[in-house]
Amino acid sequence: MGNLERRTGEGMADEQTTPGEMLIVSGMSGAGRSTAANALEDLEWYVVDNLPPQMLKPLLDLTELAAHALPKVAVVVDVRGRNLFAELPQALRELRDRRQLRVLFLDASDEVLVRRFEAVRRPHPLQGEGTILDGIRRERQRLAAIRENADLIVDTSRFNVHQLATHMVDLFSEEGAARHVVTVMSFGFKYGLPPDADLVADMRFLPNPYWNEQLRPLTGVDEDVRDYVLEQEGAVAFVDAYAAALRPVLEGYQRENKRHSVVAIGCTGGKHRSVVMARELAARLPEVAGVAVRVKDRDLGRE
């Protein structure tokens, strides 16, 4: 796993984000800035990539005018700005006087950075006529002051992209926020499989309430249909076992930073059995830590 250094000092924010926060993301080329930026976007930060330091103050003015619309802003600033980048230390000092500000610096060992550039077959932005390692060394010199004054330093040498994204969620998600949202969707097989389903379960092993004249006009939302479905042999045993089987899956999705999934529960028309069982399953899944659950009925009311 990667290493995290924490810096403390006057003016440093705690690890939980608060409205009006600005995060500066910088660091070595190849250390994972794009992955970090994408993870922050998934956490509903407003992310600006490759912004010249001279534009930080106008951006700050804009976010202060639109505080409720832009409560959390992350700005990626790096050596792609070339000569403009030299003004970043001064710009950060001025910003810290006006705004809750943190600087995240992403780093990795020279050996790892060389391998990453070789893998994508791209030159280092400061390589010039030299080698990749020459470019890395020049970049370290330019970034030394930024690294020295960073609030958070993350060494990504042993992270893959999924692990880095997960680490960003650990650092910047708000307390109690869901790490994964699962939609439990009822549907009817006669209308086709949901194209966005990650997992599909078939409820046609249960007797169909459609053949009961009293239940036919009702739906799985109605208590009489729910009671009928759950009284059938195997119904409760299935939903209990399926919820237990989904636990390691949902925990694994979180480790791999998969933010959303769809569990589809089907019956013939998507009106009775699947509607009941989707709700029963959804009621059991919040027991999995870090998971938020919602229910969607794709075909209910279609008949």
N, C-alpha and C positions, 0 to 999 in steps of 0.2 A: 504494500500500500504506500501511497505517497505520504510525505511528511508535511506538517503544518507548523509554522512558527507564528506565535501570537505576539503582537507588539502592544504594549500598554503605555499610556501617557495622557497628558492633559488633552481633552477634546476628543479622545477616541470614543466611538460609540460602542454600546454593547453589541452582542452578536445578533440580536433580533432587530429586524428592520422596523422603522417607524416612519410615519408619513413625513414627506419632505426630505427623505434621505437621498444623497447622491453617492454613487459608487464609481470610482475610477478603476478600470480594469487595464492593467498594463503587464509587461513581462516579456520574456524572451520569445522570439519567433519560433514556432514549433512547439511551444509549451502548452498550448491548448486554449488560446484566447477565444477562438471561434466556438469551441465546445462550451466554454464557460458562458459566453454570450447567449448561445441558444438555450442553455439551461436557465439562465436568468429570465429570458423571454417566456419560457414555460411557467415560471413563477410570477408572471405578470409584471415584470419590470419593463419599463420603456427603455430600449437599448439603442444607442447610437454608436455605430462602428466607424473607426478611423477618423475621428474628429480632430482637427488641428487644435492645439492648446489655446490658440487665440480665440477660438469659438466657444470655449467653456463658459466665459462670463456671459455672453449673449444667451447661451442655453440656460444658464442659471437664472437669468432675468425672466426668461420665458416660463420656466417651471415654477417660479415664484408667483407669476401671474395666474398660472393654471394649476395651483397647488393640488386641488382635488382631482383634476384630470390626470396629473402626472405626479403621483405621490412618491414613486420610486423610480429613479433614473440611473441607469448604468451607462457609462461612456467608455468605449474602448479607445485607448490612446497608445500609440506605439511608434516605432521608428519608420513606419511607412510614411509618416509625415515629414521625413527627411530633415532638412534644416529647421523647419518649424517646430520640431520636437524639442529643440534645445530650450524653448521657453516654458516647458511643462513644469519644472520645479517652482518657478516663480508664480505661475498660474495657480498651482495647488496651494501655495502659501496664502494667496489672496482669497481663494475659495474657502479655505478653512476658517477664515475670519467671519464669513457670512453664513455658512451653511453646515449642517451636519454632514460630514464627508468622511468616507473611508477610501483607502487605496488598497486594492488587491493586486498582488504581484505574483504572476505565474512563472515558475522556473523549472528547469530540468538540467541534468548533467550534460556536459558537452558531448559525451559519447552517445547519449540517448538522442539529443538534438540532431547530431550528424546522421544517425540511423533514420530518423524520421524524415529528414530532407532527402536522403537517398531513396527512401521508400516511395516518396511522391515524385521524385525526379524533377525537383524544382530548385533553383539556386536560392541561396540565402539573400535577403534584400540588401545586405551590406557586403556581399561577397566580392563584388567588382571583378577584377581579373585574378583574384586569389582563390583559395579553397573555401569550402563550406566552413571549416574550422576558423579560417581567418575572419569570415563574416561574423561568426558567433562571438569571437573575442572582441571585435570592434563594437558589437552590440552590447556586450557586458560593460564595456567602458562607458558607453553613452547612458546606460540604464543604472549605473551604480548609485547615483544620488536618489533615484526613484525607489530602488530596492531598499536603500538604507532607511528611508522615511515611510515605507509602506506599513499599513496597519496589519495586513494579513499577507503572509507569504506561503504559497502552496507549491511544494515540490511535486511535480507530476511525473517524475522519472518512472515510477512503477505503476502508473495509472494507464488503463486503456480509456477510450473515449467514454464508455459507459460508466466506468468507475469514477472518472472525473465529473461527469454530469451528476452522478449520485452524490458525490462529495459536495458539489455546489448546492444541491438541494439541502443537504445536512447543514451547511453553513448559513444559508440565506432564506430558507422557508420559515414562515412565521410559526410560532408555537401553536401546536394543535392543528396545523394545516394538513390536509390529506396529501399523502405522497402518491396516491393512485386512486383514480376514479373508475369504478366499474359500473357499467350500465347493464342491468338485467332486463332483457328484451323478450317479451312474449311475441309470438308470430304464428302464422298458419302455413303449414307446408304447401297447401294448395296454391298459395300465392308466391311460392319460391323462397329459397333460403336468403336470409339477410346477407348481403355482400360484405358487410363490415364486421361480421361476427368472428370473434377469435375462438370461441368454443360453442358447440351446439349440443343440446340435449333434447331427446324425443320423448314426449309425454303420451304417445299413442299406445303405450303399454297399459294405460289405465282406461276403464270403461268410459265411454263418451256420454256426458250429460245431454247431448243433443237428442239422444233417443228416449229421454224422459220428457214426456209432453209438458210436465209442469216446469221443468228446468230449461227447456229449449229456448224460450224467449228471454231468459235471464243471461247474465254474463258471469265471468269469474270474479267480478267485483262484488257480486251479491253473496250474502252470507249462506243462503241455501245451497248455492253451487259450491262454495268453498267447503262447507261441511260434507257434501256428497263426495267431492273429489278426495278429501283427506281421509275419509272413511274407507276408501278402497285399499285393498291389500297391496302393500308395497309403496304406497304414496309417501307416507311420513318417513319410512326407512330410506327411500331414495333421496329425499331432499336433505335429510340429515347427513347421509353418506356423501352426497355431492358437495354440500357445504364444507365438510371436512376435507374432501379431496381438493377443493379449490384453495384451501388455506396455503399450502406450500407454493401453489401457482402464483397467487397474488403477492406473497412474500418475495418470490423470485422476480416477478415483474418489477417490484420496487427496487430490488438490488440492481436490476438491469436498466433502471430509470425509464421503464415503460410507463407512461403517465396515464394512459387510458386503455380500457379493454371493454369488449362487449361479450356478455354471456347470453346466448340466445336459447330460449326455452320454447319449443314448438309443439303444437298439436295440429289437428286437421285444418281447422279454420281460424285458429288464434282467438277464440272467443271464450272458451270455458277452461279447459284443463291447463293450458299454458299460462293463462292469466292468473289462475290460482297459484300455480307452482312458482311462477316468477316472483310473486309477492312473498311466498313462504321462504324462498331462497334468499331474497333480498333482506329479509328480517334476520337471517342468521349470519350474513357476511360482515356486518359492522364489528363482529367480534375479532376480526383480523385487524391488528394495529396498523394505523396509517392509511386505511382504506375508507373512501366515501362511496356510498352506494346510491344509485338512482334507478327507478323503474320506468320502462317505456313500453307501451303496448302498440306494436306496429300496426296490427290488423284489426284491433277491436273496433267494432262499429262499421266494418267494411261490408258486412253482409246486408 
